[in-house]
Amino acid sequence: MTAADGCRSGTHAHASPATDERQAERFIQTLLREWAYARLYASSDERASTLPTGINHYNYRRPHSSLSHQPPATRLNNVLRNYI
């Protein structure tokens, strides 16, 4: 993403690779718990078809305690005005 996309640069140093890895692992654990294993699916294909909805919920609806109980998307500028 770039400044044209609404990202601010220079507000903090880039996280270390270890931090990035921890964040990725936490994201995966959350998706497994709240999406993949939250209900029974008839097949892997059915579960896979709901992944975009699960990611959308995580980014735009699910409160995150580290963000004052706001979803991550609230930290972005809505340049295109296409957020839900």
N, C-alpha and C positions, 0 to 999 in steps of 0.2 A: 504494500500500500504506500501511497505517497501523500504529500500535503494536499494535492488536488483531490484525493479521496477523503479528506477530512482528518488525516492523521497528523498529530503534532510531533515534530521531531525535536530532539534536544531536551525533552522534559525529564528524561532519566537515562542512565547508561544501559546498554543492552545487558540483559541477564546472561549469566554464564551458561555454557552448554549443560552443566549439571542441573541448573535451575530449570532450563527449558525442558529437560528430560523429566524432571519431577512434575512439572506442570502438565506435560503430555500424559504421564502415567495417571495423574489425578483425573484428568479429563476422561481417559479410557475407563477408569474405575467407576466414575460417575455414570457414564453412558451404559456400562454393563449393568449397574445396579438399577438405574432409573428408567432405562429403555429396554435393553436386551432381555433382562430377567424380570422385568416388572409384571409381565403377564405371559401366558402361554400362547405360542404361535403354532399354527398348523404345520408350518414348514420354515426352513431357513429363508426361502424366497419371500414368504410373507413377512418375516421379521426384517429382512433387508429392505423391503419396499417401504417400511415405516422409518427407516433411518433418517431421511431428510426431515421428517416431522420431529424426531427426537433431537436432532442437532438444532433445528429452529427453536424448539422449546428451550434448550440449554442457552442459546445465545440471546434470545429476545424475550423470554418469559420467566425463566427460572431465576429466583433471587440468589445472589452470591454474597455470602457473609463478608468476604474481603472487599466487596464493592458497596458497602452499606446497604446490603440486601437489594441491590439493583442488578438487573441482567447486564452482561458485558456490553451489549449493543448500546446501552445508554452512555457509554464512554466515547462513542464515535459521534462525530458531527453528521447529521442526517443530510448530507449534501444533495442526494438524489431524491429525498423525501419518499423513500420506498420502504421504510421500516413499518412493521405492524404496530 
